[in-house]
Amino acid sequence: MTSSSAARPLRRASTRRLDATGGGAMTRTVLPGGLRIVTEAQPGVRSLSVGVWVPVGSRDETVSLAGSSHFLEHLLFKGTATRSALDIASAMDAVGGEFNAFTEKEHTCFYATVLDRDLPLAIDIISDVVLNATMTAQDVDVERSVVLEEIAMRDDDPADLVHDEFAAALFGDTPLGRPVLGTVSSIGRLSRRQIAGYYKRRYTPDAMVVSVAGNVRHDDVVALVRRAFAGRLDPSLAPQPPREQHTRAPHTPARQIAVVADDTEQANLVLGAHGVSRYDPRRFAIGVLSAALGGGMSSRLFQRIREERGLAYSVYSFSGGYADDGVFGVYAGCQPGKADEVLGLMTEELDAAANGSLTEAEIERGKGQTRGGIVLGLEDSGSRMTRIGKSELVYGEILGVDELLAIVDGITAQDVTDAAAELLTRPRCLTVVGPFGEHDFDGAV
């Protein structure tokens, strides 16, 4: 299944069964007006999860709108034309359900997990919140304070802050480099008119994906979603295609070293570089590389920094891809006096991997971790809903679990070695949050 099947407007719903190997039966329907519905049936459970995905995140914001995607996510819970915030919360609490949302750099998701019999309620409430939010001036003022508190919480958590600072150092003053939360200044300036305009422009059904996983019948989901979106589907519109890569991303960080002075008992370090986009076929080999370097207790970083020397409690590697860029990095939290030694070991391991030091046994363990992450991460309806919804939104296709496992099985040691040689020799940047001065790490990268 590819997005090309939805290239022209539909006058009636189009439904197709997807490859269900390695999971439950998956089905996709495109309603007139471009709204996509994907489901995965899990008959053996009594719960289900519903998500509405919107391809809107912080990288869609101008400087004047910084933080508006996340701010908007908060505001949609404040009430609709027919429900107050208390009505929404009370309805979900009455059935023991969970209702929440999250915003990332390239998308936002509103989701609920309920008993299977409460599917109609979940779809009705989520659709109402996403489509019919009122956003009064009072709501904006109240939620502004909440978002500012969230920024303060982030600033008080150095292990969280260092990742936002790393993105800023790597990508610079660009949408990918700015924090999803916005800044104190940008949130303070946002007006109801700006946020409401952003909502009206971005939250359209042709951009959205509804995903449901659990004990459900696809036809029931389609009927309920069609009813909830009645009057909001424009038959002249086709589904919006996935966000595309427009430019070749540079591999040079905007800043080589960024130190955030913070009077803490621990130094938090992130050392990394530009990665690859989510469309790059090497992303699977890079995932195995990340697992071998810092993905588990047998990984290089964990063994050398924590097990052999006891220099840090938390140490790991990470990777991620966007439409036209990506990140790869390693993190460690340690006592400030040990920061130089830890940084030296992190650098040594990245350089060694770049020069082909990873053994076939280490790479095989990395593949095993990757396979386990794929399968064990799908043990509940919420994770399955997330997988199919995000895949439809960002790729326009959903690979079966067996297909993903086959891709991992097909990765060779040479694939990982080649990926490491290219990726880990790119110019790096270092971000540190801790009790240091601006120049304490000059020359460290």
N, C-alpha and C positions, 0 to 999 in steps of 0.2 A: 504494500500500500504506500503510495506517495501522494504528496500534496497536489500533483498534477491532475488527479481525479476530481479535484474541486476547483478547476480553473475557471469554470463558467457558472453563472447564477443558476440556481435550481428552482424549478416551479413546484416540485414535490420532494418529499424526503427521499434520500438515497441511503440505503443500508447495505452493509457488507460484513460478513463474518471474517474475523482475522485469524491468523495462525495461532492456535491455542496450545501448542506444544509446550510442556513444562509449566503450565499454569491452567487457570480456568478458561472457560469459553469466553473469548473476547469478541465484541461486536462494535461496529462504528456506524453511526447514522449522521448524515448532514441534513439539517432541516432547511427549507427555503429561508433565505436570509443569511445563510452561511454559518449558523450555529452548529458546532460539532458536539456529538455525544458519543463517548466511548465507555464501555462497561466491561467488567470482568466478573464472571459468575463464580462464586465460591459456595456451592450448595451445602457444604459441611459446617458452616458457621451460622450464628444467629445474629450477627451484627453486619453493618455496612457503613461505608464512608462515602460521602458525597463531596466533590470539590468543584468549584467554579474557578477556572484559570483565566487570567487576563494578561496579555503580553505587555505589561506596563511595569516599569521599575525605575530605579534611580538614574539609569543611563539615558532615559527618555527626557530628563529634566534639563531645562536651561539653568543658568546660574541663579536667575531670579526665582525659579521654582524648586530649588534644591530642597529635598526632603518631602516634596508634596505627595509623591506616590505612597510613602509610608504614612504620612499625615492623613491622606485620604482613606487608607485602609482603616485607621482608627475611627474616622468620622462616620463611615458607613454603618458602624454598629450603634450609632447614637439614635437611630430611629428612622422610620419611613412614614409615608403618608397614612398608613393604617396601623402601625405598631410603634410604640415607644421603646426606648432602650430596655426598660424594665419588662415590657411585654415580650421582647425577643429573648431575654435571659430567662424569664419565668417559663416560657414555653419549652425551651430546651432543658431546663432543670427538671421540669415536670416529667420528662421521659428519661431522665438520667443520661442525656446526651452531652457531647462536647461540641462546642462551636467556637472556632477561632480563625485566625488568618495570619499570613506572613508575607512580607515584601522582600524581594531580592533585587539584584541590579537589573534584571531583564524581565521579571514577571512578578505577579501578585496572585496569591491563591486564598480563597475563602473556603473553609471546609467544616464538615460536621461528621461526627461518628455517633450512630444511634443503633437501637435494635432494628432488625430487619422490618418489623411491622410499622416502624415510624418513618419509613422512606417518604411518604407524601408530606409529612410535616417538615422533614429536613430540606427537601427540594423547595417547598413553598417559602420557608424562611430565608434560605440562602439566596434564592432568586429575588425575593422582595428586597433584601438588604443590598444586593448588588445593583438592582435596577431602579429602586425607588427611594433612595436615601434623600432626606430633606436637608440636612446640613444647615441648621439655623446658625445665625451669628453667635448665639450663646453657646451652641455646641462647639463651634470653632474656638472660642475663647477658652472653654473648659478643657478641650482636648489638647490645645496648645500647651497648657501647663503639664498635662500628662506626658506629652512627647518630650518636653524639656526635662522632665524628671527621668525619662528613659535615656536621654543623652547623658545626663549626670551619672546615672548608674553605669553606663558604658565607660565613662571617663574614670569611674572609681574601680573598674575591673581591668587592670593592666594586661591580663592575658587576652582580653577581648579588644581593648584599645589598640594593642600592637598590630593586630591584623588590619584594622582600618588605616592605621598609619603606614603600614606596608603597602596597601593599595594606593595610598596617596603618593608615596615615594616612587612606586613602580610606574603608575599611569599619569602622574602629575595632575594638573588642574583640568581634568577632563571628566566627563560623566562617569567613567569607570573608576576614576580615582577618588571621586567624592563619596562620602559615607551615605549609606541608605537612609540613615536617620536625619540627614541634613546637619546643619550647625545651629548653635544657639541664635546666631544672627539671622540666618535664613528662615528658621521657623518663626522667629519673632516678627518678621516682615510679611509673612504670607497672609493674604486676605481671603475672606470667604469667596469673593468674586473670582480670584485666581484659581482657587481649588475647585470651585464649582465648574468653571470653564474647562479645566483639565479633566474633570470627571465626565463632562458631557462629550468632550472630544474623544476620549480614550476608551470609555467603557461602553462599547457597542457590541451587540451579539455576534456580528460577523468576525470579531476578533477573539471571541471567547471559546473555551472548551469546557464542557461539563463532563466530569469523569466520576464513575461510580463503581465501587468494588465491594463484593460481599454476597450475601444471599439475596440476589436480585434477578429479575427477569428483564431482559433488555427492552422488550416492548412496553413494560410497565414504566420504566424510566423515561422512555421517549414520550409516552402519553403525558406523564406528569410534567416533564420539562416543556413540552409544547404548550400545555395549559398555562404554566407559569410565565412563559415568554409571549403569550398571546398579545397581539397588537404591537409588539416590539420588533418583529422580524420583517425586514424589507426584502421582498422576493427578488428585487433587482440586484442584490448583493451576493457575492460569493464569499467563501471563507478567506480571510486574510492569510497570505502565505507566511511561513515561518520567517523570523527575522533573518536577514541575509548578511553575508560578509560583503562589505563594500570596498574596503581598503586593505592593503597589506600592512599589518601592524609592525611598527619598528620593534627591534629587540633590545633597544637601549633604555634602561630605566631613566625616568625623569630626574631622580636624585639618587646618588650612590649611597649616601649614608643619611639617616634621619634619626636623631636622638630626642626623645621626649623626656625631659627631666621630671621625675616623679619620686617623691620621698617614700619608697616602698622597701619592704624587706626582701624583695626578689627582683632579679633582673629578668625581663622578658625579651627574647631575641627572635627575630624572623630574618632568615637569609634566603633570598630567592631571586627569581628572574622571570621574564616573560615565558609563558608556556605556549600551548597551541590552542586553536579554536575548537569548539565542540564538534565541528564537522571534519576535523583532521583525522584520517584513519589511524594515525599513530597514537591517538589518545588512549587506546586500549593497552598498548605496550607501555605507555607512560604510566598508566595506572598500576601495572605490574611493577615497574621501576620504583614507583612511590612506595608500594607495599614492601618491596625488598629493602629499600633504604630506611624506612621509618614507619612501617605499617603494623608492626607487631612486636612481641617480646623477643623474637629471634632476629629482628632486623638489625642492620649495621649500627644505626644511630643509638638504638635502645641498648644494645650490648656494650658498645664502647663508652657511651656517656653515662648511662645509669648503672648497668650491671657491673662493669669492670672497674669504674672509678667512683661511682656514687655521687656524680656531680649535679644531677638533676632528677627531679621526680617525674616531670612530664617532658617528653621529647618525641617528636613525630614529624613526618613529612606530609605534604598535601599537594594536590593539584586540582585544577578546575578550568573549565573552558567557557568562553562566551562566544557570541556570533562571529567575532573577528579577532579574538585575542584569547589569552589564557594566562594562568599563573602556575608556577611551581616553586615550592619553598619548603623549608624546614624550620621548625619551632623548637625552642627549649626555654624552660624556666629554671633559673638557678640562683644561688646566692650571688650578690653583686661582685664579691671578691673572686668568684670563679668564672665570671663572664668571659674573660679573655681566653681562658683555657677551653671552655665549652665552644666558643666561636672558632677556635683553632681546630678543634676536632670536627666540627660541622663542615668547615672548609676542606679539611683533609678527606673526609668521606665523599663529599661531592666531587672533588678533583679525582679521587681514586676511581669512583664509579664512571666518571667521564672518560677515564683511560682504560676502561674495560675490566675493572677488578672484580665485578660481581661474578660469582661462580654460577654454574648451571644449577647447583643445589639451591642456592639462594633465590635464583629466578623461579625455580619450580615452587618453592615455598611462597613466593610472591604471587604466582598464578593460583596456588591453592587458596590463599587469602582472598584473592579477587573473586574466585568462584564462590567461596563461602559468603562473601559480602553480597553477591548477587542473589543467592538463594535464601540465606538466613535473614536477609533484610526484607523479605516478602512474606513474613509469617503472619501478618495482620492485614485487615482490610485497608487501613490507613496508608500503609506503605505501598500496597498494590494500586490504590487509587492514585497516589502520587506518581508512581512509575508510568501508568498509562496516560494520565493527564498531562504530565510534563513532556513525555515523549511526543504526544500528538501536537502539543503547543510548539515545541522548539524544533522538532525534526519533521513533523508531518507524517510520521510513521511510528509503528510500535513493533519492536522486535520481540519475539517470543523468548522466554527464559532459555530454552534449549538453543536458540540461535545465539544468544549472548554467550552461553557457556562454550559453544563451538568456536566462537571468535577467540575467546580466551585460550582454549585448548590449542588453537592454531598459532598462537604467538610463540616464536622461537627465541632461544637465548640470543641469537644474533639480532633479532628485532629490538630487544630490550637494550642490548649493547649499543646498537646504532642510535637509538633514541637518546640514550644517556650521553653519547659522544656529541650529539648535536645540541641537545637541550642544556646540558650542564656546563657547556663551555660559553654559553651566552653571558653577556655582562650582568653582574649581580648587583643587588642592592641590599643593604642591611638596615633594619629598623630595630631600635632598642627603646624600651620603656623601663626606666629605673632611675636610681639616684646617681646620675652621671651628668657631666657637663657636655656641652655641644661638641667639643673636640676630643673627647676621651677615646673615640674610635677612629680618629683620622688614620688613614692608611690601612684599615683593617680589611678592606675589600679590594 
